[in-house]
Every structure is written in structure tokens, then in C-alpha cells.
């Protein structure tokens, strides 16, 4: 993996450069003009199917309040000439409006319990819902929400919590969702790559599962799997830029903490800007189950790292 770069889940290199002049602020692999053309096409295709939609920067909302993301189909279109966009958008919109998959209300309870997962998502991705708390369990970290998602063969659903509670006690669903996500650590083909720069490094975990980044919910187990000799006394510096990626470095000592603080923040911010299913551009510190944010990004894209009192004391050992 190149420094501050990544591979798309389909193996192709991302051509877009975050912050590049003329790039759309939400669909960053498009220019502003291309993004406008793409959104107009989505609106047109939806109208042809009798669905009036409101088109937002990275999603659409139909007149029933259903929210559909645009990032995935936009990423597909970005790799093709604009003459090929129509077919891709047609297929995507047909899938959105005519999903071939079970409904939570009618799913067999055993299948529901096998499919429910704990998931971390970008808080802004839920803003279009009238009631954020109707879909989200809690704020897990600044700008990141923990939800329950249902993984079906054709799509990942985000049901309202009331719909889930109609099927089983919420505490039972939360426990099962955690277990199902945790099981991915044992069952999914995860790729752990060491990303190095100037003699320092961190681990980047990649996977095809939509819940790969959500393994941060059991970060101590992840670190124990991929850095088995690392003592976690001082916690773990980590980032979850998008749904298929978890970057981390166990802060075994001051030098390891410095490596995490120097390397992960810019890497995370760049991957967040480039990738489908973005979650957070921030870098975090996990210690004894408590998550704190270590970075801030201003409106001009200036990244500031703020280690906080605990890591500052640890770093002071460097002299």
C-alpha cells in the first residue's frame, strides 16, 4: 500500500485527489460539473420510475422519507465515461426501489438474529432521518454512531429501532449484534498490512465486509489478533476512515504512540475523502473502553493533532 494511498475494494486505484481543485466536496472523485450531471441523471431516472426524490450531496430522499446513498453508484460511474453512466444508474435505482430481500417485519426470527450486526456509521449519514435516535443506539465517538444493521443477501438494512424491538427485546438484539460482528474477526478473510513511513509504521486492516471498520467495537481483540505481543496498557491509536478499513497502532510505549500520532491522522483523513462508505476522518485513542478524539479538521482542510493529557504524559518520556 502506498503512503497515504489506498486500493478500492474492486482492486482499482482511486484517481481522485482529496481537495483537488474543482473536485466536488461530497463526491470527491467527480469534478463539481460531473457531480451536478450525475445528480441530475439520478433525479431523471427516479422520475421515470414514478418516484419524486430530493437529491442531496451524497444521497436522495423519496417522498416517503426513505434515504438512499449515492456513493457506491457514483464510484462506479467515476471509473467510466459519462456515456456509460445511464446503465449503471438505471441498475442501481431499480435495485433501490425494488429490493429483492427480506423485510425486518416478516423475516424469520432465527434469520433476523443471525443477520443483525453492530455497526459504526458516520453521524452525518443519519441526518436525513427525522429522528436520529430512532435509528441510532448512541454516539460512540465524536461524529460516529453505533447502530444495529441487518445484513441480507442483497443489501444492508438500517431499520428503525422500534421495528427491531417489535421482533425481540432490544438488549437481546444488541448482544447478538455485537456477537455477529465480533465473529467476523474469526470468519472473514481480513488483510492486515503494515503501512510504513520514515521508519515508523501502523497496521491497516482491510476487508470486503461492510462491517470491517466496525470491528473497532472490539478493538482490544483486533489488536491482540494482529499485534499479539503488544501490551495495551497505554491504549490504542486508531482510525475508521470508511467501512472496509481499520487503521491502528498499539501505544506500547512513547515511540509507538508517536508513530501512530504522526502517521495515522493524515492517512485517515485522505482515505475518508476517497472511499465508499465513509465513517470518520478523525483519529482516536482507545483506552480501557473509553474512546477520545485526537484530531480536528478546519474548513480549509488544515489538520490539527491534539494528543490529550494521557498521551502527552507518555510522549514526554521521549525527552
N, C-alpha and C positions, 0 to 999 in steps of 0.2 A: 504494500500500500504506500503510495507516495505521500510525502509530507503534506498535511492539510488538504489531502485529496481523498476521494473515495470511489468505489465502484458502485454503479447502480445495481439493484438486485437482479437485473437481467444481464449483468456482466459488461454492459457498455459503459464507457467513460462518460461522465457528465461534462458537457461542453460549456455550460453556463458558468460565469464567474460572479459570485455574490457581490453586489454593489457595483457591477459593471455599468458604465454609462449607458442610459437608455433601457436598462433592464426593468421589467415590471416588478413592483415592490412585493407582490404576493406570489405570483407565478414566475419565479426568478429566471427560469430557463427561456422565457419569452421576452422579447422587447415589449415596450408599452403598446406599440401598434399591433404587434402579433397577439398580445393578450386580449386587446379590445376585439380583434377579429375573432378570436377563439370564443370569447364570451357571447358575442353576437350569434355565432353559429350554434352554441348550446341553446340559447333562447329560441332560435328559429326551429331547431329540431324538436324541442319540447313542445312548442306551439303546434307543430304539425301532428303531434300525438294528442292534441286537445288538452294540454297541461300548461296553464299560465304559471310562469315561475318568475321570482325575483332573483336576479343574478347579482351575487356579491363577488368580492375579490377572489375567493377561492372556494366558493360553494354556491348552491342555489337553494331556494326555499319555495316549495309549491304552495298553493292556496290553502292547503290543509295543514300547513306548518311543518311538513316533513323537510328535513335538511339532507342534502346530498353533496358530498365533497366533489371537487373538480380536479384535485391534484393529480390523481392517477391517470385519468384520461388526458390531461394536459401534458403530463410527462411522456405519454405515448406519442401525442401529436408533435411534441417538440423534436422528436427524432425523425420526423417525416416531413416531406414537402406539404405545403398547405393544401395541395390538391388531394392529398390522402386523408385529410382531417375528417371530411364528411363521413366516410365509412366508419372510422374509429368512434366518432361522436354518436353516430346512429346506433352502433352496437352497445355503447356504454349506456346511453339514455334508455334504450329498450330494456337493458338489464335492470336499471334503477327503477323503472316504472312497472316492470313486470317480473319481479324477483322470483326465481324458481327455488324456493327454500321454505322451511317451516316457519310458522308464526309462534312466538313465545306462548301465546294463549292456548294454542292447540297442540304444542309439542308434547310428546310422551314425557312424563316427569323424569324417567330414568335418562332419556336422551338429553333433557334440559340440564340435569345435574352433571352429565358428562361433558356438556358443551360450555357451561358458564365459566368465565375466566375473570380473574382480577386483572385490570388493565390500567396503565398510566396514559393519560392523554393531555394534550395542550388545553389549558383552560379556555383559551380563545376559541377553540373549535366547538365548544359547547355554548357559546354566547348567543347563538341564534335560537336556542330553546328559550321559551318564555320563562321557565323556572329552572335555573341552573341546578338547584339542589334536588329537583325531581329526577335528575339523571345521574347525579354525582354523589358519591359517598362522603367525600371530604377533599379539602385541599391537602395534598400530600407534601408538596413543596411549593414555593412561590411560583405561580403560573402553571402548576401541574396538578391535575385532579386524578383521584383514584375512582374508577368506575367498575361496574360489572358489565361485561360484554359477553355475548353469546356467539360462539364460533360455529357457524353452519357450513355445510359443504360448499355453498356458493357465495357467502358473504359473512361479514362480522357485524352483528346487530348491537345497537346500544339501546336497550329497552328502558322505558321509564321504570323507576324502582317500584312504583305501585303495581305495574304489570307483573313484575317478578314476584312481589310479595303476595300476589294473588295465587301463586303456584306453590310457594314454600316459604317458611319463615326466613326473614332477611338474614339473620345470624347464620342460619344453615347455608344459605346461598353464598354469603361472604366467605365462610370457611371453605366451602367446596371450590369456590372460585380461586382462592389462594392455593389450594392443593393442586388444582388443574394447571395453573400457571407454573407452580413450582416443579411439577412433573416434567415440564419442557426441558429442564436442566439435565434430566436423565434420558429423555427420549428424542429430542430434536438434534439434528446434525448442526452443531454450532461451530463456528470458525473463530478461533482466538488468535489474533495476530499481534505481534509486538511492534508498535509504532515507535521508531527511534529518531532522535534529532539531537545533534551535538552531544552525543554520549549519554543522553537521558532517554527514558522510554516510559511508555504506559501500555496497557493491554486494551485492545479493541475487540469486542465480541460482536460477531455478525451472525445473523440467522434469517432464514426465509419466513419464519413465523411472525405474524403481526404482533406477537406478544414478547418478542426478544428483548426490547428495551424494558418491558415491564418486569423482567427478572430483577431489576433494581429493587423491587419489593422484598426480595430475599437476597440482598447484596452480599451479606456475610457468607452465605452458602456459595454464591458465584465466585467470590474471591478465594474461598477455600478450595474450590474445584480447580481454578486456573493458576493460582499462586499458593499452592498448598503449604509452603514453608513460611509464608509471610505472617507475622504476628500482627493482629488487628487492633492492638491496644490504642493506637492513635487514630484509628478510623480509616476511612477510605475516601479518596477524592475521585469523583465520578461525574459523568455526564450522560444524558439520554437524548441526543440530538433528534433522532427520529425512530420510528417504531422498530426498525430492524437492527439497531445498533446500541451498544452499551460500552462506553469507554471508562476505564478505571485504573487507579494505581493505589495499592495499599500503602498507607503512610507509615511504613515500618520504622522510619527514622526521619531526621530533618532533611537529608538529601533526597529521599524518596518523595517526601511531601513537596519539596521544591520542584522536583521533576514534574509531578502532577500539576502543580500550580503554573508552571511555565509552559507546559505543552498542551494540556487538555483544553483550556478555555478558548483559544483561537480555533483549534481543531473543531470543537463542538459548535461554535458559532457558525463556522463555514458549512459544516455538514447539515446543520439545521436549515440553512438558507437554500441548500441544493436538493433536499431529499424529500421523497414522498412520505406522508405521514409524519410531519414534523411534530416534535413534542416540546423541546425546550432548547434555547441557545445557551443556557446557563451551565455553569459548573458548580457542583455541590460537594459538601462534606458530610459523610455519614459517620456517626459515632454512637455506639450503644443505642441504635434505633432512632436517633434524632438526626434529621436532615436540615442542613443550613445552606443558604445560597452564598457563593463566594464571588460572583461576578455581576457586573452591571453593564448594560449597553445603552449609550445615549442615542439621541435621534440622528446623529451624524455617523453612527456605526463605531464610535470610539469605545473600546472595551476596557473596563477597569476591573482589576482583581483585588478583592478585599478578603484577606485570609481569615480575619476574625481573631479574637483573643487566644483561643486554644492553639491554633496553628502558628500564630505569631510567636507564642512562647516556645513552641517546638522549633521553629526556624531560627530562633535566637541562639540555638546550640551550634549553629554554623559559624558563629563569631563574626 
